[in-house]
Amino acid sequence: MKKFNRILLKLSGESLMGEQGYGIDTKRLNEYAAQIKEVQQMGVQISIVIGGGNIFRGLSGAGKGFDRVKGDQMGMCATVINSLALSSALGAAGVKSRVLTAIRMEPIGEFYSKWKAIEAMERGEVAIISCGTGSPYFTTDTGSSLRGIEIEADVMLKGTRVDGVYTADPEKDPTATKFSDISYDEVLQRGLRVMDITATAMCKENNLPIYVFNMDIVGNLKKVIEGEDIGTFVHA
Ligand code: UDP
């Protein structure tokens, strides 16, 4: 019935803003919470890493004159805001969750450790791991790879607004075709922008498979857990 027992779900901050140009679209947020609840009820252990691009990105901040490290720290704070929003939406849907932060900021969240995340999942709570890696010059994609490897997830599910990995950007190139499955090496060689190079390389070195799918379509997360072929599988 279920293909994966323990997942690391990566949600992009950008998707969280829905139709708005900025911030958090509560409709999208509640849809995400409902989808997560659905797979939790199937007995899947879930850890989540959320991006912060709907609020702030260090790199774009640097382009406007911000100090890069401070900008990245602002971006990491943005991931905490999104994590708290998701935790709140999950609570409203009747799902217990625990926000962990890679940078100390009790009582907003508990200071992250692998064991706290695993304990939370084993208690039936969703572990929401915020601040990415906790260091500047990284992305939440790399944070997801790192946490996915640490918590010994079966797979990293990258929920985006496109339905998989394409030969080119499908939003720009109408001739782009989708891969149903592809190797880490081919992703790196073709320079495909599934995730940044650091994140893909980490998954490759530690053999964490990635599944890219469209999380903005309600019901898709459950389909992925059930093994339906709706996205792209990236593996060795
Ligand atoms: N960030 C960081 N270190 C990390 C993860 C994130 O400095 O380990 C900062 C970085 O500035 C990044 C921002 O947080 O631009 C938001 O994360 P990301 O761009 O990955 O969010 P997404 O694109 O998924 O919305």
Boltz pocket constraint, residues with backbone or C-beta under 6 A from the ligand:
constraints:
  - pocket:
      binder: B
      contacts: [[A, 11], [A, 12], [A, 13], [A, 14], [A, 50], [A, 51], [A, 52], [A, 53], [A, 54], [A, 56], [A, 57], [A, 58], [A, 59], [A, 71], [A, 72], [A, 73], [A, 74], [A, 75], [A, 76], [A, 78], [A, 79], [A, 131], [A, 132], [A, 133], [A, 134], [A, 135], [A, 136], [A, 137], [A, 138], [A, 139], [A, 140], [A, 141], [A, 142], [A, 143]]
      max_distance: 6.0
